[in-house]
Amino acid sequence: MCTLAVVTVALLAGLVIPSVAQRSAGRKVLVTVKPEYPETLKFAQIGGLVRLSATVQPNGTVSQVEVRGGNPILAEKAQAAVMKWKYAPAANQTVEEISLSFSPH
């Protein structure tokens, strides 16, 4: 049974299915930490875009960051920085999509 069908059946039956995380249109970021740009990559003119998904708790702390794409070394640095970010409080846990650009120029 597909997810939509399960949710529809649950709603019709009056059941509540707790959500582990919701995709967000964008919670406000209160505190950001700039990722470290490794000197070796900067010197070699290696940059690019890193895409991440951050799980944010209701109190605004980041509990998990998954790499969705990008240079593995830059992604590791971006992941470490986003773990230190702080978001505005919300009623539920959300998943925030983040893109960070590294430019050697």
Contacts in CASP RR format, 6 or more apart in sequence:
PFRMAT RR
TARGET T0000
AUTHOR 0000-0000-0000
METHOD contacts of the structure
MODEL  1
MCTLAVVTVALLAGLVIPSVAQRSAGRKVLVTVKPEYPETLKFAQIGGLV
RLSATVQPNGTVSQVEVRGGNPILAEKAQAAVMKWKYAPAANQTVEEISL
SFSPH
1 9 0 8 1.000
6 17 0 8 1.000
7 17 0 8 1.000
10 16 0 8 1.000
10 17 0 8 1.000
19 92 0 8 1.000
19 93 0 8 1.000
20 93 0 8 1.000
21 55 0 8 1.000
21 92 0 8 1.000
21 93 0 8 1.000
21 94 0 8 1.000
21 95 0 8 1.000
22 92 0 8 1.000
22 93 0 8 1.000
22 94 0 8 1.000
22 95 0 8 1.000
23 94 0 8 1.000
23 95 0 8 1.000
23 97 0 8 1.000
24 56 0 8 1.000
24 90 0 8 1.000
24 94 0 8 1.000
24 95 0 8 1.000
24 96 0 8 1.000
26 94 0 8 1.000
26 96 0 8 1.000
27 56 0 8 1.000
27 60 0 8 1.000
27 87 0 8 1.000
27 88 0 8 1.000
27 90 0 8 1.000
27 94 0 8 1.000
27 96 0 8 1.000
28 87 0 8 1.000
28 88 0 8 1.000
29 85 0 8 1.000
29 86 0 8 1.000
29 87 0 8 1.000
29 88 0 8 1.000
30 60 0 8 1.000
30 86 0 8 1.000
30 87 0 8 1.000
30 88 0 8 1.000
31 84 0 8 1.000
31 85 0 8 1.000
31 86 0 8 1.000
32 81 0 8 1.000
32 85 0 8 1.000
33 81 0 8 1.000
33 82 0 8 1.000
33 84 0 8 1.000
33 85 0 8 1.000
34 81 0 8 1.000
35 74 0 8 1.000
35 77 0 8 1.000
35 78 0 8 1.000
35 80 0 8 1.000
35 81 0 8 1.000
35 82 0 8 1.000
35 100 0 8 1.000
35 102 0 8 1.000
36 77 0 8 1.000
36 80 0 8 1.000
36 81 0 8 1.000
37 74 0 8 1.000
37 77 0 8 1.000
37 102 0 8 1.000
37 104 0 8 1.000
38 73 0 8 1.000
38 74 0 8 1.000
38 77 0 8 1.000
41 47 0 8 1.000
41 71 0 8 1.000
41 73 0 8 1.000
41 74 0 8 1.000
41 102 0 8 1.000
41 104 0 8 1.000
42 104 0 8 1.000
43 104 0 8 1.000
44 104 0 8 1.000
45 104 0 8 1.000
46 71 0 8 1.000
46 74 0 8 1.000
46 104 0 8 1.000
47 71 0 8 1.000
47 74 0 8 1.000
47 102 0 8 1.000
47 103 0 8 1.000
47 104 0 8 1.000
48 70 0 8 1.000
48 71 0 8 1.000
48 74 0 8 1.000
48 101 0 8 1.000
48 102 0 8 1.000
48 103 0 8 1.000
49 70 0 8 1.000
49 99 0 8 1.000
49 100 0 8 1.000
49 101 0 8 1.000
49 102 0 8 1.000
50 67 0 8 1.000
50 69 0 8 1.000
50 70 0 8 1.000
50 71 0 8 1.000
50 74 0 8 1.000
50 75 0 8 1.000
50 78 0 8 1.000
50 99 0 8 1.000
50 100 0 8 1.000
50 101 0 8 1.000
50 102 0 8 1.000
51 67 0 8 1.000
51 68 0 8 1.000
51 69 0 8 1.000
51 70 0 8 1.000
51 97 0 8 1.000
51 98 0 8 1.000
51 99 0 8 1.000
52 65 0 8 1.000
52 66 0 8 1.000
52 67 0 8 1.000
52 68 0 8 1.000
52 75 0 8 1.000
52 78 0 8 1.000
52 79 0 8 1.000
52 82 0 8 1.000
52 97 0 8 1.000
52 98 0 8 1.000
52 99 0 8 1.000
52 100 0 8 1.000
53 65 0 8 1.000
53 66 0 8 1.000
53 68 0 8 1.000
53 95 0 8 1.000
53 96 0 8 1.000
53 97 0 8 1.000
53 98 0 8 1.000
54 62 0 8 1.000
54 64 0 8 1.000
54 65 0 8 1.000
54 66 0 8 1.000
54 82 0 8 1.000
54 85 0 8 1.000
54 95 0 8 1.000
54 96 0 8 1.000
54 98 0 8 1.000
55 62 0 8 1.000
55 63 0 8 1.000
55 64 0 8 1.000
55 65 0 8 1.000
55 66 0 8 1.000
55 93 0 8 1.000
55 94 0 8 1.000
55 95 0 8 1.000
56 62 0 8 1.000
56 63 0 8 1.000
56 87 0 8 1.000
56 90 0 8 1.000
56 93 0 8 1.000
56 94 0 8 1.000
56 95 0 8 1.000
56 96 0 8 1.000
57 63 0 8 1.000
57 93 0 8 1.000
58 89 0 8 1.000
58 90 0 8 1.000
58 91 0 8 1.000
58 92 0 8 1.000
58 93 0 8 1.000
59 89 0 8 1.000
60 86 0 8 1.000
60 87 0 8 1.000
60 88 0 8 1.000
60 89 0 8 1.000
60 90 0 8 1.000
61 86 0 8 1.000
61 87 0 8 1.000
62 82 0 8 1.000
62 83 0 8 1.000
62 84 0 8 1.000
62 85 0 8 1.000
62 86 0 8 1.000
62 87 0 8 1.000
63 93 0 8 1.000
65 79 0 8 1.000
65 82 0 8 1.000
65 83 0 8 1.000
67 75 0 8 1.000
67 78 0 8 1.000
67 79 0 8 1.000
68 97 0 8 1.000
69 75 0 8 1.000
71 102 0 8 1.000
74 102 0 8 1.000
78 100 0 8 1.000
78 102 0 8 1.000
81 100 0 8 1.000
82 98 0 8 1.000
82 100 0 8 1.000
87 96 0 8 1.000
END
